[in-house]
Structure formats: C-alpha cells, structure tokens
Amino acid sequence: MTRTILDIHILQNVPPSNMNRDDTGTPKSAYYGGVRRARVSSQAWKRATRKQFAKLLPPEELGVRTKKVVEALAERITARDASLGPTAIALAEETLKTATGSALEPPKRKSKDEDTTALPESKYLMFLSLRQLDALAEIAAKGSAGGDAKALKEHFKDKENKARARSAVDTRHSVDIALFGRMVADSADLNVEAATQVAHALSVHRSDIESDYYTAVDDRSSDNESGASMIGTIDFNSATLYRYAAVDADELQRNLGAGLRDDESPSTPASKAVAAFLEAFITSLPTGKINTFGNHTLPSSVIVKIRDRWPVSFVGAFEEPVPKSDEGGFLRQSCQRLAEYIPDVERQYGIDAGPTWVFRVGKETEALAGLGDNVPLKLLLREVREAVADRLESEA
C-alpha cells in the first residue's frame, strides 16, 4: 500500500544559548559518534511548535493540554449558558468523569489564595480540543435539566447518553492532538496515535559547555559602596544543529477525518495540517533563557521529502563530527556531508526519493542545491500542501 510520509531535515545555527536545560540548569547534551553534542529534546521543540500554531491556525482548530480540565470545561459551559455558572464546576466534573473515565480530585498542592477552594483536577495532563470541550459543554447543559448535577448523573446512566459523551472526546480532534497524539491513562480506547515523530536536535560537531559569570550592581549604591549586589553563573553552548521530523499524512488524515464541507476536498484538513506543522516546525524555537541570550535564529537550510515506504533520518551523515572549516564555521561542510550522504543512502537502499524541495539561505548551503527543487518558504509550503493533497486523494 502506498503511503505518504513527509521527511523534514533542517540545519540551524544557534549562537550562545540555553534553550533546553536539565535539572542542574546545564544545556542538555548527548554523546553521539564518541563526542559530546549539544542537544535540544524533542519535547522542547514539539512544545515550541505547538506554541507557534497559535500564530498560524484559528483557536477552534487547536486544543489545550492541562490537568485543569474541570476548570476549562466549566468555562465553556458558562460561556454557553451564563445561568449555569453556579453549578458549572459540578456539571463539568460529572461530564468529564463519564466521558474520559478519569478520576478527578482537588490537587494536593496548597493554593496561594486561602479563600479559594481548589478545583478538582485530573492526575495527568489531559489533551482535549476546543471543539471537544464545546461538545461536552453542550451535553452537560442539555442533560442537566437547567444546571442540576444530580439530574446530569441520572442522564449518564443511560448507555446511549454515556456513549455520546465518550464519543464527544474521540471525534473532532484538533490539529495538535492529531499530530502529536494523546494518551488517556484511564481509557486506552480514547488514545490518539501521533502522526508526527520529532527527533532530538543534535549538533553536527562536538560542543562544549561554557559558563557565563555575571554580576549585578544596586542602582542606589553610592560611590563609597564597592562590589556587586548579586553574583552568579549561567551555563550555555552554541551549535550548528541537525533537526529532523517525520509526518505520516495517512495517520494524520485518519485522526482528523475527511473534510465534510462542500467547498473542500476530503484531503483538505490533513494537507492543511501538514503545511501548518511544516511552517511551525521550521520557524519555532524553544524559549529557554531567551531573554538572557536573545538567540533568535532561523534555519539555514530545509530539505523536505515525500516518501511512500518509511521515514528516513540523515543524522548518520554526522556520526563522525564535522570539523570546523579553515574560516571557523560548520555549516558549509555540514551541507556537503548531506549532499553526498543523501543520494548514497537512497541509492544503496533503493529508496524512491519522491518529490524533494530545498529551501536554503547563503552561499554556505550551495552544495544542497542539486538535491531538489529550490524554493522560497511560501512556495515550499504551498507545493508541499498541494502534493500531499494530491497523494491522499489518489490513495482514497
């Protein structure tokens, strides 16, 4: 069976920074090819990508991942019908228990506001789309006979009503749930298989961790008061990173469902989500210590391939760390490595490369020009979206 898999390969220079730190405050790292590399975890970049979605997609196409699901649903219930405000919390709790099978209880942590009663929470982060929350709010409002929590509980004793509540959280998934998946520990049948895989970003070269010693002076200190009022250190590194992600467009379409509007094709939701992920993944950046280092950079090169068998990362091109050039940089030789490695892997494994696009900046990336169609970002997004849509339509 033909598949549609999107491979995304990125080279990105990052100056001194601490985007993703461990429990000691040190930038994360990993050993690869026998040397220590700078590393940014996949979780950090997935969250940065999700945050970027807010700039690219309308709110109704996104979800919320939180333990405070009772509070979130209560807000939607109240927004739907203000008269249900006094019992919205109770209605939300009963509805969520029925829909997800999850235990909800007040958090063990103490509230800073002693006058505020802590609302029930789930024991783990729960991922629900705004459309799912709205569907649950409608069920709660209609089944509660005007806000009666006891009436709602009786309402859910009917198997059809209970099934309708569970169906509400298993349909109309948001783009971020469809891409990154969802686990509901208490109801495995509500789990959503992720359509996207994101690798830990690794530096193509050895990367050492450095420390910045800093001091701060009290603005009201007089000339007779010497010395700093605060002293500290912060660890950082700098790197040329190889980033990789794969999107299974078929799984994405299964998660999102086919487009139902008369003016759109069945592949529209999935192809639109692919383009949104591609743009968000390319332009996002984890924000750890961003105010300290201001390390706002964009990728120097992006290679996008559509495959029909399995995803393929090219991190093997950098198993032997890239040495710095005579001029001191790593990017030019990194591009040369990829330009040689990619055709070799595809030839030896008999992999049909399929459509390939190359988006690049600067003379250092010229070696990549022959790998595919050279396009600017906007054209890349449009052509990838159209190609994915055509393939999904042909597979249907």
Secondary structure, DSSP 4 states (H G I P E B T S, - for coil): ----EEEEEEEEEEEEE-SSB-TTSPBPEEEETTEEEEEE-HHHHHHHHHHHHHHHS-GGG-EEEES-HHHHHHHHHHHH-GGGGGGHHHHHHHHHHHHH---EE--SSPPSSTTSPPPPEESS-EEEEHHHHHHHHHHHHHHTTTT-HHHHHHHTTSHHHHHHHHHHTSSS--HHHHHH-B--TT-GGG-B--SEEEPPEEESS----EEEEEEE--TT--TT--S-SEEEEEEEEEEEEEEEEEEEHHHHHHHH----STTS-TTHHHHHHHHHHHHHHHH----TTHHHH------SEEEEEEESS-----GGGGSSPPPP-TTS-SHHHHHHHHHHHHHHHHHHHT----SEEEEE-SGGGGGGGGGSEE--HHHHHHHHHHHHHHHHHHH-
